Amino acid sequence: MGQKAGAKVAGTLADAATNDPETAIEERAVFALSRLPNGEGVDKLIEAAQMNRDLAVRKRAMFWLGQSNDPRALDFITRVLTAK
């Protein structure tokens, strides 16, 4: 879905990545955000990494941020790793 529809579904995917009661759905939404073209999902992945209630989903968001090679993702990861 993320690769096909792009920005049209970013909001829906972000909502599913942070608010769905099913962890499996949240993880799939995080993956779909990582597949959005031109880094359109990076901000939403950062939000999921910061705000999701489930550690597994936050870890998955961090993984995909690390794979993105996006400067925003690198900045966020650096801030997380250097936070006291």
N, CA, C and O atoms as a GROMACS GRO file, in nm:
protein
  336
    1MET      N    1   0.084  -0.118   0.000
    1MET     CA    2   0.000   0.000   0.000
    1MET      C    3   0.088   0.125   0.000
    1MET      O    4   0.061   0.220  -0.073
    2GLY      N    5   0.193   0.124   0.082
    2GLY     CA    6   0.280   0.240   0.091
    2GLY      C    7   0.348   0.273  -0.040
    2GLY      O    8   0.361   0.390  -0.075
    3GLN      N    9   0.391   0.170  -0.113
    3GLN     CA   10   0.461   0.194  -0.239
    3GLN      C   11   0.366   0.243  -0.347
    3GLN      O   12   0.406   0.322  -0.433
    4LYS      N   13   0.244   0.198  -0.345
    4LYS     CA   14   0.150   0.231  -0.451
    4LYS      C   15   0.086   0.368  -0.434
    4LYS      O   16   0.078   0.445  -0.530
    5ALA      N   17   0.040   0.400  -0.313
    5ALA     CA   18  -0.038   0.521  -0.294
    5ALA      C   19   0.043   0.639  -0.243
    5ALA      O   20   0.000   0.754  -0.256
    6GLY      N   21   0.159   0.614  -0.186
    6GLY     CA   22   0.246   0.722  -0.142
    6GLY      C   23   0.182   0.810  -0.036
    6GLY      O   24   0.122   0.761   0.060
    7ALA      N   25   0.196   0.940  -0.054
    7ALA     CA   26   0.153   1.038   0.046
    7ALA      C   27   0.003   1.032   0.073
    7ALA      O   28  -0.042   1.075   0.179
    8LYS      N   29  -0.074   0.979  -0.019
    8LYS     CA   30  -0.219   0.972   0.000
    8LYS      C   31  -0.257   0.890   0.122
    8LYS      O   32  -0.361   0.915   0.184
    9VAL      N   33  -0.174   0.792   0.158
    9VAL     CA   34  -0.207   0.704   0.270
    9VAL      C   35  -0.118   0.726   0.392
    9VAL      O   36  -0.131   0.654   0.491
   10ALA      N   37  -0.028   0.821   0.386
   10ALA     CA   38   0.068   0.842   0.496
   10ALA      C   39  -0.004   0.865   0.628
   10ALA      O   40   0.037   0.809   0.730
   11GLY      N   41  -0.107   0.944   0.630
   11GLY     CA   42  -0.180   0.972   0.754
   11GLY      C   43  -0.248   0.848   0.809
   11GLY      O   44  -0.246   0.823   0.930
   12THR      N   45  -0.307   0.770   0.721
   12THR     CA   46  -0.374   0.647   0.763
   12THR      C   47  -0.273   0.548   0.818
   12THR      O   48  -0.297   0.484   0.921
   13LEU      N   49  -0.159   0.535   0.750
   13LEU     CA   50  -0.055   0.445   0.797
   13LEU      C   51   0.002   0.491   0.931
   13LEU      O   52   0.026   0.410   1.020
   14ALA      N   53   0.024   0.621   0.944
   14ALA     CA   54   0.077   0.674   1.070
   14ALA      C   55  -0.020   0.648   1.185
   14ALA      O   56   0.023   0.614   1.295
   15ASP      N   57  -0.149   0.664   1.160
   15ASP     CA   58  -0.248   0.637   1.262
   15ASP      C   59  -0.245   0.490   1.301
   15ASP      O   60  -0.249   0.457   1.420
   16ALA      N   61  -0.238   0.402   1.203
   16ALA     CA   62  -0.232   0.258   1.232
   16ALA      C   63  -0.103   0.222   1.304
   16ALA      O   64  -0.103   0.131   1.387
   17ALA      N   65   0.006   0.292   1.273
   17ALA     CA   66   0.136   0.262   1.335
   17ALA      C   67   0.141   0.304   1.481
   17ALA      O   68   0.224   0.253   1.556
   18THR      N   69   0.056   0.394   1.522
   18THR     CA   70   0.062   0.442   1.660
   18THR      C   71  -0.063   0.413   1.742
   18THR      O   72  -0.058   0.419   1.865
   19ASN      N   73  -0.174   0.383   1.678
   19ASN     CA   74  -0.299   0.372   1.753
   19ASN      C   75  -0.374   0.241   1.741
   19ASN      O   76  -0.473   0.221   1.811
   20ASP      N   77  -0.330   0.151   1.655
   20ASP     CA   78  -0.405   0.026   1.638
   20ASP      C   79  -0.386  -0.062   1.762
   20ASP      O   80  -0.275  -0.071   1.814
   21PRO      N   81  -0.491  -0.127   1.809
   21PRO     CA   82  -0.477  -0.212   1.927
   21PRO      C   83  -0.397  -0.340   1.900
   21PRO      O   84  -0.351  -0.404   1.995
   22GLU      N   85  -0.379  -0.376   1.776
   22GLU     CA   86  -0.305  -0.497   1.739
   22GLU      C   87  -0.160  -0.462   1.706
   22GLU      O   88  -0.136  -0.384   1.613
   23THR      N   89  -0.065  -0.518   1.779
   23THR     CA   90   0.076  -0.492   1.755
   23THR      C   91   0.117  -0.532   1.613
   23THR      O   92   0.195  -0.462   1.549
   24ALA      N   93   0.065  -0.643   1.564
   24ALA     CA   94   0.101  -0.689   1.430
   24ALA      C   95   0.059  -0.586   1.324
   24ALA      O   96   0.132  -0.564   1.227
   25ILE      N   97  -0.056  -0.525   1.342
   25ILE     CA   98  -0.102  -0.422   1.247
   25ILE      C   99  -0.010  -0.301   1.255
   25ILE      O  100   0.028  -0.244   1.153
   26GLU      N  101   0.026  -0.261   1.377
   26GLU     CA  102   0.117  -0.147   1.393
   26GLU      C  103   0.251  -0.175   1.324
   26GLU      O  104   0.306  -0.087   1.257
   27GLU      N  105   0.304  -0.295   1.341
   27GLU     CA  106   0.432  -0.329   1.278
   27GLU      C  107   0.421  -0.327   1.126
   27GLU      O  108   0.513  -0.282   1.058
   28ARG      N  109   0.311  -0.375   1.073
   28ARG     CA  110   0.291  -0.372   0.927
   28ARG      C  111   0.279  -0.228   0.877
   28ARG      O  112   0.329  -0.195   0.770
   29ALA      N  113   0.213  -0.144   0.955
   29ALA     CA  114   0.200  -0.004   0.916
   29ALA      C  115   0.336   0.065   0.919
   29ALA      O  116   0.365   0.148   0.832
   30VAL      N  117   0.419   0.032   1.018
   30VAL     CA  118   0.554   0.088   1.024
   30VAL      C  119   0.632   0.047   0.899
   30VAL      O  120   0.700   0.130   0.838
   31PHE      N  121   0.623  -0.080   0.862
   31PHE     CA  122   0.690  -0.125   0.740
   31PHE      C  123   0.639  -0.049   0.618
   31PHE      O  124   0.718  -0.004   0.535
   32ALA      N  125   0.508  -0.034   0.608
   32ALA     CA  126   0.451   0.038   0.494
   32ALA      C  127   0.500   0.183   0.490
   32ALA      O  128   0.525   0.237   0.383
   33LEU      N  129   0.512   0.247   0.607
   33LEU     CA  130   0.565   0.383   0.611
   33LEU      C  131   0.709   0.386   0.557
   33LEU      O  132   0.749   0.482   0.491
   34SER      N  133   0.784   0.282   0.587
   34SER     CA  134   0.923   0.278   0.540
   34SER      C  135   0.932   0.263   0.389
   34SER      O  136   1.035   0.294   0.330
   35ARG      N  137   0.826   0.218   0.326
   35ARG     CA  138   0.824   0.196   0.181
   35ARG      C  139   0.771   0.317   0.103
   35ARG      O  140   0.774   0.316  -0.020
   36LEU      N  141   0.724   0.419   0.172
   36LEU     CA  142   0.673   0.537   0.101
   36LEU      C  143   0.786   0.598   0.019
   36LEU      O  144   0.900   0.604   0.065
   37PRO      N  145   0.757   0.644  -0.101
   37PRO     CA  146   0.862   0.699  -0.188
   37PRO      C  147   0.915   0.833  -0.137
   37PRO      O  148   0.846   0.907  -0.066
   38ASN      N  149   1.037   0.862  -0.174
   38ASN     CA  150   1.101   0.992  -0.148
   38ASN      C  151   1.106   1.029   0.000
   38ASN      O  152   1.100   1.148   0.033
   39GLY      N  153   1.116   0.932   0.089
   39GLY     CA  154   1.127   0.961   0.231
   39GLY      C  155   1.003   1.020   0.295
   39GLY      O  156   1.009   1.079   0.403
   40GLU      N  157   0.888   1.004   0.228
   40GLU     CA  158   0.765   1.064   0.278
   40GLU      C  159   0.720   1.006   0.412
   40GLU      O  160   0.642   1.069   0.483
   41GLY      N  161   0.767   0.887   0.448
   41GLY     CA  162   0.726   0.825   0.572
   41GLY      C  163   0.820   0.849   0.689
   41GLY      O  164   0.790   0.808   0.801
   42VAL      N  165   0.933   0.915   0.666
   42VAL     CA  166   1.034   0.932   0.771
   42VAL      C  167   0.979   1.005   0.892
   42VAL      O  168   0.998   0.959   1.005
   43ASP      N  169   0.912   1.114   0.873
   43ASP     CA  170   0.859   1.189   0.988
   43ASP      C  171   0.759   1.104   1.067
   43ASP      O  172   0.757   1.111   1.190
   44LYS      N  173   0.679   1.026   0.998
   44LYS     CA  174   0.581   0.941   1.065
   44LYS      C  175   0.651   0.825   1.136
   44LYS      O  176   0.605   0.782   1.242
   45LEU      N  177   0.760   0.774   1.080
   45LEU     CA  178   0.838   0.670   1.148
   45LEU      C  179   0.901   0.725   1.275
   45LEU      O  180   0.904   0.657   1.378
   46ILE      N  181   0.950   0.847   1.269
   46ILE     CA  182   1.007   0.911   1.388
   46ILE      C  183   0.900   0.923   1.495
   46ILE      O  184   0.924   0.896   1.613
   47GLU      N  185   0.782   0.963   1.454
   47GLU     CA  186   0.670   0.975   1.549
   47GLU      C  187   0.638   0.840   1.612
   47GLU      O  188   0.615   0.831   1.733
   48ALA      N  189   0.636   0.735   1.531
   48ALA     CA  190   0.608   0.601   1.584
   48ALA      C  191   0.718   0.556   1.679
   48ALA      O  192   0.690   0.494   1.781
   49ALA      N  193   0.843   0.588   1.645
   49ALA     CA  194   0.956   0.550   1.731
   49ALA      C  195   0.951   0.623   1.864
   49ALA      O  196   0.998   0.571   1.966
   50GLN      N  197   0.896   0.741   1.865
   50GLN     CA  198   0.887   0.820   1.988
   50GLN      C  199   0.765   0.787   2.072
   50GLN      O  200   0.773   0.784   2.195
   51MET      N  201   0.653   0.761   2.007
   51MET     CA  202   0.526   0.762   2.078
   51MET      C  203   0.456   0.628   2.094
   51MET      O  204   0.364   0.618   2.175
   52ASN      N  205   0.496   0.527   2.022
   52ASN     CA  206   0.422   0.402   2.031
   52ASN      C  207   0.436   0.341   2.169
   52ASN      O  208   0.543   0.345   2.229
   53ARG      N  209   0.329   0.285   2.219
   53ARG     CA  210   0.327   0.226   2.352
   53ARG      C  211   0.400   0.092   2.358
   53ARG      O  212   0.436   0.045   2.466
   54ASP      N  213   0.421   0.030   2.242
   54ASP     CA  214   0.480  -0.104   2.235
   54ASP      C  215   0.628  -0.096   2.196
   54ASP      O  216   0.662  -0.041   2.092
   55LEU      N  217   0.714  -0.150   2.280
   55LEU     CA  218   0.857  -0.146   2.255
   55LEU      C  219   0.894  -0.212   2.123
   55LEU      O  220   0.982  -0.163   2.052
   56ALA      N  221   0.829  -0.322   2.090
   56ALA     CA  222   0.861  -0.393   1.964
   56ALA      C  223   0.833  -0.304   1.843
   56ALA      O  224   0.910  -0.304   1.747
   57VAL      N  225   0.726  -0.229   1.847
   57VAL     CA  226   0.692  -0.139   1.736
   57VAL      C  227   0.792  -0.024   1.730
   57VAL      O  228   0.834   0.015   1.621
   58ARG      N  229   0.829   0.031   1.845
   58ARG     CA  230   0.930   0.138   1.846
   58ARG      C  231   1.062   0.089   1.790
   58ARG      O  232   1.127   0.160   1.714
   59LYS      N  233   1.102  -0.034   1.827
   59LYS     CA  234   1.225  -0.091   1.773
   59LYS      C  235   1.217  -0.108   1.622
   59LYS      O  236   1.314  -0.078   1.551
   60ARG      N  237   1.104  -0.154   1.573
   60ARG     CA  238   1.086  -0.175   1.429
   60ARG      C  239   1.093  -0.041   1.356
   60ARG      O  240   1.153  -0.032   1.249
   61ALA      N  241   1.034   0.062   1.413
   61ALA     CA  242   1.042   0.195   1.352
   61ALA      C  243   1.187   0.245   1.348
   61ALA      O  244   1.230   0.302   1.248
   62MET      N  245   1.261   0.222   1.456
   62MET     CA  246   1.402   0.262   1.460
   62MET      C  247   1.482   0.186   1.354
   62MET      O  248   1.568   0.243   1.287
   63PHE      N  249   1.454   0.057   1.339
   63PHE     CA  250   1.523  -0.023   1.238
   63PHE      C  251   1.503   0.037   1.100
   63PHE      O  252   1.599   0.057   1.025
   64TRP      N  253   1.377   0.066   1.066
   64TRP     CA  254   1.350   0.117   0.932
   64TRP      C  255   1.404   0.259   0.914
   64TRP      O  256   1.442   0.296   0.804
   65LEU      N  257   1.408   0.337   1.020
   65LEU     CA  258   1.472   0.468   1.011
   65LEU      C  259   1.619   0.452   0.978
   65LEU      O  260   1.674   0.526   0.896
   66GLY      N  261   1.684   0.355   1.042
   66GLY     CA  262   1.825   0.330   1.014
   66GLY      C  263   1.851   0.285   0.872
   66GLY      O  264   1.957   0.311   0.816
   67GLN      N  265   1.756   0.217   0.814
   67GLN     CA  266   1.768   0.170   0.676
   67GLN      C  267   1.740   0.279   0.573
   67GLN      O  268   1.773   0.263   0.455
   68SER      N  269   1.680   0.387   0.616
   68SER     CA  270   1.632   0.489   0.522
   68SER      C  271   1.741   0.575   0.460
   68SER      O  272   1.722   0.629   0.351
   69ASN      N  273   1.854   0.589   0.529
   69ASN     CA  274   1.961   0.679   0.483
   69ASN      C  275   1.913   0.824   0.466
   69ASN      O  276   1.969   0.900   0.388
   70ASP      N  277   1.811   0.860   0.539
   70ASP     CA  278   1.756   0.995   0.534
   70ASP      C  279   1.823   1.080   0.642
   70ASP      O  280   1.838   1.032   0.755
   71PRO      N  281   1.863   1.203   0.612
   71PRO     CA  282   1.928   1.286   0.713
   71PRO      C  283   1.841   1.313   0.836
   71PRO      O  284   1.893   1.326   0.946
   72ARG      N  285   1.710   1.322   0.818
   72ARG     CA  286   1.621   1.342   0.934
   72ARG      C  287   1.625   1.222   1.027
   72ARG      O  288   1.624   1.236   1.149
   73ALA      N  289   1.630   1.104   0.967
   73ALA     CA  290   1.638   0.981   1.046
   73ALA      C  291   1.771   0.974   1.120
   73ALA      O  292   1.775   0.940   1.238
   74LEU      N  293   1.878   1.006   1.051
   74LEU     CA  294   2.010   1.005   1.115
   74LEU      C  295   2.016   1.103   1.231
   74LEU      O  296   2.071   1.071   1.336
   75ASP      N  297   1.960   1.221   1.212
   75ASP     CA  298   1.956   1.320   1.319
   75ASP      C  299   1.878   1.268   1.439
   75ASP      O  300   1.922   1.282   1.553
   76PHE      N  301   1.763   1.208   1.414
   76PHE     CA  302   1.681   1.154   1.522
   76PHE      C  303   1.754   1.042   1.596
   76PHE      O  304   1.757   1.042   1.720
   77ILE      N  305   1.813   0.950   1.523
   77ILE     CA  306   1.884   0.838   1.586
   77ILE      C  307   2.001   0.890   1.669
   77ILE      O  308   2.026   0.840   1.778
   78THR      N  309   2.072   0.990   1.617
   78THR     CA  310   2.183   1.049   1.691
   78THR      C  311   2.134   1.110   1.821
   78THR      O  312   2.197   1.094   1.926
   79ARG      N  313   2.021   1.182   1.815
   79ARG     CA  314   1.966   1.243   1.936
   79ARG      C  315   1.926   1.136   2.038
   79ARG      O  316   1.947   1.154   2.158
   80VAL      N  317   1.868   1.026   1.992
   80VAL     CA  318   1.828   0.918   2.082
   80VAL      C  319   1.951   0.857   2.149
   80VAL      O  320   1.951   0.832   2.269
   81LEU      N  321   2.054   0.833   2.070
   81LEU     CA  322   2.173   0.766   2.124
   81LEU      C  323   2.256   0.855   2.215
   81LEU      O  324   2.330   0.805   2.300
   82THR      N  325   2.245   0.986   2.200
   82THR     CA  326   2.324   1.076   2.281
   82THR      C  327   2.245   1.140   2.396
   82THR      O  328   2.299   1.219   2.473
   83ALA      N  329   2.117   1.105   2.407
   83ALA     CA  330   2.033   1.160   2.514
   83ALA      C  331   2.078   1.104   2.649
   83ALA      O  332   2.119   0.988   2.660
   84LYS      N  333   2.070   1.187   2.748
   84LYS     CA  334   2.111   1.144   2.884
   84LYS      C  335   1.993   1.096   2.963
   84LYS      O  336   2.008   1.057   3.078
   0.00000   0.00000   0.00000
